[in-house]
């Protein structure tokens, strides 16, 4: 999703013009960035925590040449999601898993198998006489 799509969704829901909504969204993003620069941390309840951290210098490998490259230390922004976001993402994961299981069991049924991993009890190679 892009910022433009976020602006459209919010303006449609609140009945504001897209221009006014874009200003509000941009001001929100600007405030987050400014707070990160000044205070290095911003906590948005029920959303998560953005934090500026120093990534240590390290040695990396250039994928083209295979040679070692020194990567200097630098500031990076990290994000730790809040409990509500974690719970919603977990729900998404569970729904996706259930969808895949339903699709695979439907496919197994169409192919004449039960989808079970265990072979039938009478599959030892001998026949009953």
C-alpha positions as CSV (number, residue, x, y, z in Angstrom):
1,X,0.0,0.0,0.0
2,X,1.3,3.5,-0.9
3,X,0.8,6.8,0.9
4,X,-1.6,7.8,-1.8
5,X,-3.7,4.7,-1.1
6,X,-3.7,5.4,2.6
7,X,-4.8,9.0,1.9
8,X,-7.6,7.8,-0.3
9,X,-8.8,5.3,2.2
10,X,-8.8,7.8,5.1
11,X,-10.4,10.6,3.1
12,X,-13.2,8.2,1.9
13,X,-13.8,7.0,5.4
14,X,-13.8,10.5,7.1
15,X,-15.4,12.5,4.3
16,X,-12.4,14.8,4.0
17,X,-10.8,16.0,0.8
18,X,-7.8,14.0,-0.4
19,X,-5.7,17.2,-0.3
20,X,-6.5,17.9,3.3
21,X,-6.0,14.2,4.3
22,X,-2.7,14.2,2.5
23,X,-1.5,17.2,4.6
24,X,-2.6,15.4,7.8
25,X,-0.9,12.1,6.8
26,X,2.3,13.9,5.8
27,X,2.4,16.0,9.0
28,X,2.0,12.8,11.0
29,X,5.0,11.2,9.1
30,X,7.0,14.4,9.5
31,X,6.3,14.4,13.3
32,X,7.5,10.8,13.6
33,X,10.7,11.5,11.7
34,X,11.4,14.7,13.7
35,X,10.8,12.8,17.0
36,X,13.2,10.0,15.9
37,X,15.9,12.6,15.0
38,X,15.5,14.6,18.2
39,X,14.7,11.9,20.8
40,X,15.7,8.7,19.0
41,X,12.5,6.9,20.1
42,X,8.8,7.2,19.6
43,X,6.2,4.9,21.1
44,X,2.8,4.8,19.5
45,X,0.5,2.9,21.9
46,X,-1.3,-0.1,20.4
47,X,0.9,0.2,17.3
48,X,4.6,-0.1,18.2
49,X,7.9,1.5,18.9
50,X,10.3,3.1,16.4
51,X,13.8,3.5,17.7
52,X,17.1,4.8,16.3
53,X,20.0,2.5,17.0
54,X,23.7,2.4,16.0
55,X,24.5,-0.5,13.8
56,X,28.1,-1.6,14.5
57,X,30.8,-1.5,11.8
58,X,31.2,-4.9,10.1
59,X,32.9,-6.8,7.3
60,X,30.7,-7.8,4.4
61,X,31.3,-9.5,1.1
62,X,30.7,-7.8,-2.3
63,X,28.5,-10.3,-4.2
64,X,29.9,-9.3,-7.6
65,X,33.6,-9.7,-6.8
66,X,33.5,-11.9,-3.7
67,X,35.9,-9.5,-2.0
68,X,35.6,-8.2,1.5
69,X,34.2,-4.8,2.1
70,X,34.3,-2.7,5.3
71,X,30.8,-1.4,6.2
72,X,31.0,1.6,8.6
73,X,28.9,2.0,11.6
74,X,25.6,3.8,11.0
75,X,22.3,4.8,12.5
76,X,19.3,2.6,11.6
77,X,15.6,2.8,12.5
78,X,14.2,-0.3,14.1
79,X,10.5,-1.1,14.7
80,X,9.0,-3.3,17.3
81,X,5.3,-3.9,16.8
82,X,2.9,-3.5,19.7
83,X,0.7,-6.3,21.1
84,X,-2.3,-5.5,19.0
85,X,-0.4,-5.5,15.8
86,X,1.4,-8.8,16.8
87,X,-2.0,-10.4,17.5
88,X,-3.5,-9.3,14.2
89,X,-0.5,-10.6,12.3
90,X,-0.7,-13.9,14.2
91,X,-4.4,-14.1,13.1
92,X,-3.4,-13.5,9.5
93,X,-0.8,-16.3,9.8
94,X,-3.4,-18.7,11.2
95,X,-6.0,-17.8,8.5
96,X,-3.3,-18.4,5.8
97,X,-2.3,-21.7,7.3
98,X,-6.0,-22.8,7.5
99,X,-6.5,-21.7,3.8
100,X,-3.4,-23.7,2.7
101,X,-4.6,-26.8,4.6
102,X,-8.0,-26.5,3.1
103,X,-6.6,-26.1,-0.4
104,X,-4.2,-29.1,0.1
105,X,-6.9,-31.4,1.5
106,X,-9.2,-30.4,-1.3
107,X,-6.5,-31.2,-3.8
108,X,-5.7,-34.5,-2.2
109,X,-9.4,-35.4,-2.3
110,X,-9.5,-34.6,-6.0
111,X,-6.5,-36.9,-6.6
112,X,-8.1,-39.8,-4.8
113,X,-6.0,-39.7,-1.6
114,X,-7.0,-38.8,1.9
115,X,-4.1,-36.4,2.4
116,X,-2.9,-38.6,5.3
117,X,0.7,-39.5,5.6
118,X,0.2,-42.9,7.1
119,X,-0.3,-45.8,4.5
120,X,-3.4,-48.0,4.8
121,X,-3.0,-50.8,7.3
122,X,-3.0,-53.5,4.6
123,X,-0.1,-52.0,2.5
124,X,2.6,-54.4,3.5
125,X,2.8,-55.9,0.1
126,X,1.1,-59.2,0.8
127,X,-2.5,-59.9,-0.1
128,X,-5.1,-61.5,2.1
129,X,-6.3,-64.8,0.8
